[in-house]
């Protein structure tokens, strides 16, 4: 035997499992986004087939009542065990099922997502970090949570975030050791949440082109905003009618910040649209009523 010391072998990263998030209620779209067809198959099936060759095993994250829905039936499924947590609940369910695996997660509403984008994500994966994610093309370089790789240590962090009331996956990535990379295709993660965005995306795909769905959906909307407690006092009103091109609840809050010189960031408050609590990323539609609520009851 040689007198040279044996070099330790580098440990392999955790195996990569795939998860297609398809359990949302699609209230903004008005119909199940997983069943929408941009081509010849339901979008959830297209996402599943895109992800499957890249992972040891791939699952659809959905609700139990979607088991036999078009595109879901016959495929491995993980039914949400957590209520009212949105995508975070689907990811926690996946980690509960296979805690020692890393999860490559994609949302089912990404019609422009291609194999090349996922290959780039996997090639630049850093398993020593909590997660690997793309910098957002729209949210000032913040992490894109719904096309990302979550490593096993992220499970405990997500559980703690949920216990602390932090249910937004983007906030979870911001508060974690996340390896950020640039998107090779800036339009790859355009997601369609509204009917007009679906039409714009379908037309662009038929023409073989890309589209900025933020721009496509920026038409004026008439909404109501209800303010409570310290917000009501600062704005000197409890309700206002707003004509806006805002695409998300966060965009609306940005307009309120400017109009009333609000000193607080949005994540200090909870937001609801039409009496249903949601994330700040939730899309806003014409006729919606948006409630901005301090964490402590009052007003």
C-alpha positions as CSV (number, residue, x, y, z in Angstrom):
1,X,0.0,0.0,0.0
2,X,1.1,3.5,-0.7
3,X,2.3,5.6,2.3
4,X,0.1,8.5,1.1
5,X,-2.8,9.2,3.4
6,X,-6.2,8.2,1.9
7,X,-8.3,11.2,0.8
8,X,-11.8,11.2,2.3
9,X,-14.5,10.9,-0.3
10,X,-16.9,13.8,-0.6
11,X,-20.3,13.0,0.7
12,X,-23.1,13.0,-1.9
13,X,-25.8,15.6,-1.6
14,X,-29.2,14.4,-0.4
15,X,-31.3,12.8,-3.2
16,X,-33.5,15.2,-5.1
17,X,-37.3,14.6,-5.1
18,X,-39.7,16.6,-7.2
19,X,-42.9,18.4,-6.0
20,X,-45.5,20.1,-8.2
21,X,-47.6,22.4,-6.1
22,X,-51.2,22.2,-7.3
23,X,-53.4,22.3,-4.2
24,X,-54.4,26.0,-4.3
25,X,-58.0,27.1,-4.6
26,X,-57.3,29.3,-7.6
27,X,-59.7,32.0,-6.4
28,X,-58.0,34.7,-8.4
29,X,-58.3,32.7,-11.6
30,X,-61.8,31.6,-11.0
31,X,-61.1,28.0,-12.0
32,X,-58.6,25.3,-11.1
33,X,-55.2,26.5,-12.5
34,X,-53.9,22.9,-12.4
35,X,-56.5,21.9,-15.0
36,X,-55.9,24.8,-17.4
37,X,-54.5,23.8,-20.8
38,X,-51.9,25.9,-22.5
39,X,-51.3,23.0,-24.9
40,X,-52.7,19.5,-25.3
41,X,-52.7,18.5,-21.6
42,X,-53.7,20.0,-18.2
43,X,-51.0,22.2,-16.8
44,X,-50.4,20.1,-13.8
45,X,-49.6,17.1,-16.0
46,X,-47.2,19.2,-18.1
47,X,-45.4,20.4,-15.0
48,X,-45.2,16.8,-13.7
49,X,-43.7,15.5,-16.9
50,X,-41.2,18.4,-17.0
51,X,-40.0,17.6,-13.5
52,X,-40.0,13.8,-13.4
53,X,-36.9,13.1,-15.5
54,X,-34.8,15.3,-13.2
55,X,-35.8,13.7,-9.8
56,X,-35.6,10.4,-8.1
57,X,-39.3,10.5,-7.6
58,X,-41.9,13.2,-8.3
59,X,-45.2,13.9,-6.6
60,X,-48.1,16.2,-7.1
61,X,-48.9,18.2,-4.0
62,X,-52.7,18.6,-3.9
63,X,-55.9,18.3,-1.8
64,X,-57.6,14.9,-1.4
65,X,-60.6,16.0,-3.4
66,X,-58.2,16.5,-6.4
67,X,-57.1,12.9,-6.5
68,X,-59.0,12.0,-9.6
69,X,-59.0,15.4,-11.3
70,X,-57.6,15.7,-14.9
71,X,-53.8,15.6,-14.8
72,X,-53.7,14.3,-11.2
73,X,-55.2,10.9,-11.6
74,X,-52.8,8.0,-11.6
75,X,-49.8,10.0,-10.5
76,X,-48.0,9.9,-7.1
77,X,-49.7,12.4,-4.8
78,X,-49.1,14.0,-1.4
79,X,-52.3,15.4,0.0
80,X,-51.9,18.5,2.2
81,X,-51.8,17.7,5.9
82,X,-51.7,21.4,6.8
83,X,-54.6,23.8,6.4
84,X,-54.4,27.5,5.6
85,X,-50.7,27.5,5.0
86,X,-50.8,27.6,1.2
87,X,-47.6,26.4,-0.6
88,X,-45.8,26.2,2.7
89,X,-48.2,23.4,3.8
90,X,-47.5,21.4,0.7
91,X,-43.8,21.7,1.2
92,X,-44.1,20.7,4.9
93,X,-46.2,17.7,3.9
94,X,-43.5,16.6,1.5
95,X,-40.8,17.0,4.1
96,X,-42.9,15.0,6.6
97,X,-43.1,12.2,4.1
98,X,-39.4,12.1,3.0
99,X,-37.5,14.2,5.6
100,X,-34.0,13.2,4.4
101,X,-34.5,14.3,0.8
102,X,-34.1,17.6,-0.9
103,X,-37.2,18.9,-2.8
104,X,-37.2,20.6,-6.2
105,X,-40.4,22.5,-6.0
106,X,-42.3,24.1,-8.9
107,X,-45.7,25.7,-9.0
108,X,-48.2,24.4,-11.5
109,X,-48.9,27.9,-12.9
110,X,-45.6,28.5,-14.7
111,X,-46.5,28.1,-18.4
112,X,-43.1,29.4,-19.7
113,X,-40.9,27.1,-17.5
114,X,-38.6,24.9,-19.6
115,X,-36.1,22.1,-19.0
116,X,-33.2,24.5,-19.5
117,X,-34.2,26.6,-16.5
118,X,-34.5,23.6,-14.2
119,X,-31.2,22.2,-15.5
120,X,-29.6,25.6,-14.6
121,X,-31.1,25.5,-11.1
122,X,-29.9,21.9,-10.4
123,X,-26.4,22.6,-11.9
124,X,-26.0,25.6,-9.5
125,X,-27.5,23.8,-6.4
126,X,-25.6,24.4,-3.2
127,X,-26.6,21.6,-0.8
128,X,-24.6,23.3,2.0
129,X,-27.2,26.0,2.1
130,X,-30.8,25.8,3.2
131,X,-32.1,26.3,-0.3
132,X,-31.1,27.3,-3.8
133,X,-33.4,29.8,-5.6
134,X,-33.5,32.2,-8.5
135,X,-33.5,35.9,-8.0
136,X,-36.9,37.3,-8.9
137,X,-37.3,39.2,-12.1
138,X,-40.1,41.2,-10.6
139,X,-39.6,41.4,-6.9
140,X,-36.3,43.4,-6.8
141,X,-34.1,40.3,-6.8
142,X,-35.8,38.6,-3.9
143,X,-35.9,34.8,-3.9
144,X,-38.4,33.0,-6.2
145,X,-39.9,30.4,-3.8
146,X,-41.9,28.3,-6.2
147,X,-39.1,27.2,-8.5
148,X,-36.4,26.3,-5.9
149,X,-34.6,23.5,-4.2
150,X,-35.2,23.1,-0.5
151,X,-32.5,21.0,1.4
152,X,-33.4,18.7,4.4
153,X,-32.4,21.3,7.1
154,X,-35.0,23.6,5.8
155,X,-37.7,21.3,7.3
156,X,-37.1,22.5,10.8
157,X,-36.9,26.1,9.7
158,X,-40.2,25.9,7.9
159,X,-41.8,24.3,10.9
160,X,-40.6,27.1,13.1
161,X,-41.7,29.8,10.6
162,X,-45.2,28.3,10.5
163,X,-45.3,28.2,14.3
164,X,-44.3,31.9,14.3
165,X,-47.0,32.8,11.8
166,X,-44.7,33.2,8.8
167,X,-46.4,31.3,6.0
168,X,-45.0,33.1,3.0
169,X,-42.3,30.9,1.3
170,X,-40.5,33.9,0.0
171,X,-40.1,35.3,3.5
172,X,-38.9,31.9,4.7
173,X,-36.2,32.0,2.0
174,X,-35.2,35.6,2.8
175,X,-34.8,34.6,6.5
176,X,-32.7,31.5,5.7
177,X,-29.3,30.7,4.2
178,X,-30.5,30.7,0.6
179,X,-28.1,30.4,-2.3
180,X,-29.4,32.9,-5.0
181,X,-28.7,32.6,-8.7
182,X,-29.7,34.6,-11.7
183,X,-32.5,33.5,-14.1
184,X,-31.1,32.6,-17.5
185,X,-34.4,33.4,-19.0
186,X,-36.1,36.4,-17.3
187,X,-39.6,35.3,-18.4
188,X,-39.3,31.6,-17.4
189,X,-41.1,32.1,-14.1
190,X,-44.0,34.3,-15.3
191,X,-47.0,32.9,-13.5
192,X,-50.6,33.3,-14.5
193,X,-53.0,34.0,-11.7
194,X,-55.7,36.0,-13.4
195,X,-57.9,35.3,-16.4
196,X,-56.3,38.1,-18.5
197,X,-52.9,36.7,-17.6
198,X,-53.9,33.2,-18.8
199,X,-55.1,34.7,-22.1
200,X,-51.9,36.7,-22.6
201,X,-49.8,33.6,-21.8
202,X,-51.7,31.3,-24.1
203,X,-51.4,33.8,-26.9
204,X,-47.7,34.2,-26.4
205,X,-47.1,30.5,-26.3
206,X,-49.1,30.0,-29.5
207,X,-46.9,32.6,-31.1
208,X,-43.7,31.1,-29.8
209,X,-42.9,34.3,-27.9
210,X,-42.5,35.4,-24.2
211,X,-44.6,37.9,-22.4
212,X,-44.3,40.0,-19.2
213,X,-47.5,39.0,-17.4
214,X,-47.1,41.9,-15.0
215,X,-47.5,44.2,-17.9
216,X,-50.3,42.2,-19.4
217,X,-52.4,42.4,-16.3
218,X,-51.8,46.1,-15.6
219,X,-55.2,47.4,-16.4
220,X,-57.1,49.7,-14.1
221,X,-59.1,48.0,-11.4
222,X,-61.7,49.4,-9.0
223,X,-61.1,48.0,-5.5
224,X,-62.0,48.9,-1.9
225,X,-59.4,49.0,0.9
226,X,-60.4,48.7,4.6
227,X,-57.9,49.9,7.2
228,X,-57.9,49.1,10.9
229,X,-56.5,50.5,14.2
230,X,-53.2,52.4,13.7
231,X,-53.5,52.3,9.9
232,X,-57.0,53.8,10.2
233,X,-55.6,56.5,12.5
234,X,-52.7,57.3,10.3
235,X,-54.8,57.5,7.1
236,X,-57.6,59.3,9.0
237,X,-60.2,56.9,7.3
238,X,-61.3,53.4,7.7
239,X,-62.2,52.7,4.0
240,X,-61.3,54.1,0.6
241,X,-62.1,53.4,-3.0
242,X,-59.0,52.9,-5.1
243,X,-58.5,53.0,-8.8
244,X,-55.3,51.0,-9.4
245,X,-53.2,49.0,-11.8
246,X,-51.7,47.1,-8.8
247,X,-51.3,43.4,-9.5
248,X,-50.9,42.1,-6.0
249,X,-51.9,43.0,-2.5
250,X,-48.3,44.1,-1.8
251,X,-48.5,46.5,-4.8
252,X,-51.7,48.0,-3.3
253,X,-50.0,48.5,0.1
254,X,-47.1,50.2,-1.7
255,X,-49.6,52.8,-3.1
256,X,-51.0,53.3,0.4
257,X,-47.6,53.9,1.8
258,X,-47.0,56.6,-0.7
259,X,-50.4,58.2,-0.4
260,X,-50.5,58.3,3.4
261,X,-46.8,58.3,4.3
262,X,-47.1,55.0,6.2
263,X,-43.9,54.2,8.0
264,X,-44.5,50.5,8.4
265,X,-43.5,47.6,6.1
266,X,-46.3,45.4,4.8
267,X,-45.1,42.3,6.7
268,X,-46.1,44.0,10.0
269,X,-49.7,43.4,9.0
270,X,-52.0,40.6,7.8
271,X,-53.9,41.0,4.6
272,X,-57.2,39.5,3.5
273,X,-59.0,39.7,0.1
274,X,-62.8,39.4,0.2
275,X,-62.7,38.2,3.8
276,X,-60.1,35.4,3.2
277,X,-56.6,35.8,4.6
278,X,-53.9,35.5,2.0
279,X,-50.3,36.3,1.3
280,X,-49.1,39.6,0.2
281,X,-48.3,38.0,-3.2
282,X,-52.0,37.4,-3.8
283,X,-53.4,38.9,-7.0
284,X,-55.9,41.6,-6.9
285,X,-59.0,41.6,-9.2
286,X,-61.5,44.3,-10.2
287,X,-64.1,44.6,-7.5
288,X,-62.1,43.1,-4.7
289,X,-62.1,44.3,-1.1
290,X,-58.7,44.3,0.5
291,X,-58.4,44.4,4.4
292,X,-55.1,45.4,6.0
293,X,-55.1,44.2,9.6
294,X,-52.6,44.8,12.4
295,X,-51.4,41.7,14.2
296,X,-53.2,42.7,17.5
297,X,-57.0,42.9,17.3
298,X,-58.4,46.3,17.5
299,X,-60.3,49.0,15.5
